[in-house]
Amino acid sequence: MLENSVTVFERDGLWVVSVVEHGETLEKEFLNEEFARTYAAGQALRIQKKVRQRN
């Protein structure tokens, strides 16, 4: 099972937030990096994990 995590990365000109929780992955795309990071921070607080940056 995947560990709970929140990751922010850029893909095809969009900012993606990947949230893994209880083995399930949800990806949400944003046009704006700041919006993606704000959403990621909220999700990280919710699942009590730090946001990871993927290159």
C-alpha positions in Angstrom: 0.0 0.0 0.0 1.2 3.5 -0.8 2.2 5.8 2.1 0.0 8.8 2.5 1.6 11.8 0.8 1.0 15.1 -0.9 3.3 16.0 -3.9 3.4 19.1 -6.2 4.9 19.0 -9.6 4.6 20.5 -13.1 3.3 18.5 -16.0 2.6 19.8 -19.5 2.5 23.4 -18.4 0.0 22.7 -15.5 0.7 22.4 -11.8 -0.4 19.0 -10.4 -1.1 18.1 -6.8 -1.0 14.4 -6.2 -2.6 13.2 -2.9 -2.2 9.6 -1.8 -4.4 8.6 1.0 -5.2 5.0 2.2 -3.6 3.6 -1.0 -5.7 5.7 -3.4 -4.3 8.6 -5.5 -6.1 11.7 -6.5 -4.5 14.2 -8.9 -5.8 17.8 -9.3 -4.4 20.2 -11.9 -4.0 23.9 -11.6 -3.1 26.7 -14.1 -1.4 28.7 -11.3 1.4 27.4 -9.2 0.4 29.4 -6.1 -3.1 27.9 -6.2 -1.6 24.4 -6.5 0.7 25.0 -3.5 -2.2 26.4 -1.4 -4.4 23.4 -2.2 -1.5 21.1 -1.4 -0.8 22.8 1.9 -4.4 22.3 2.9 -4.4 18.6 1.9 -1.1 18.1 3.8 -2.7 19.5 7.0 -5.7 17.3 6.5 -3.7 14.1 6.2 -0.9 15.3 8.5 2.0 15.0 6.1 4.5 17.5 4.6 4.2 18.6 1.0 6.8 17.1 -1.3 8.2 18.7 -4.4 8.9 16.4 -7.3 11.2 17.5 -10.1 
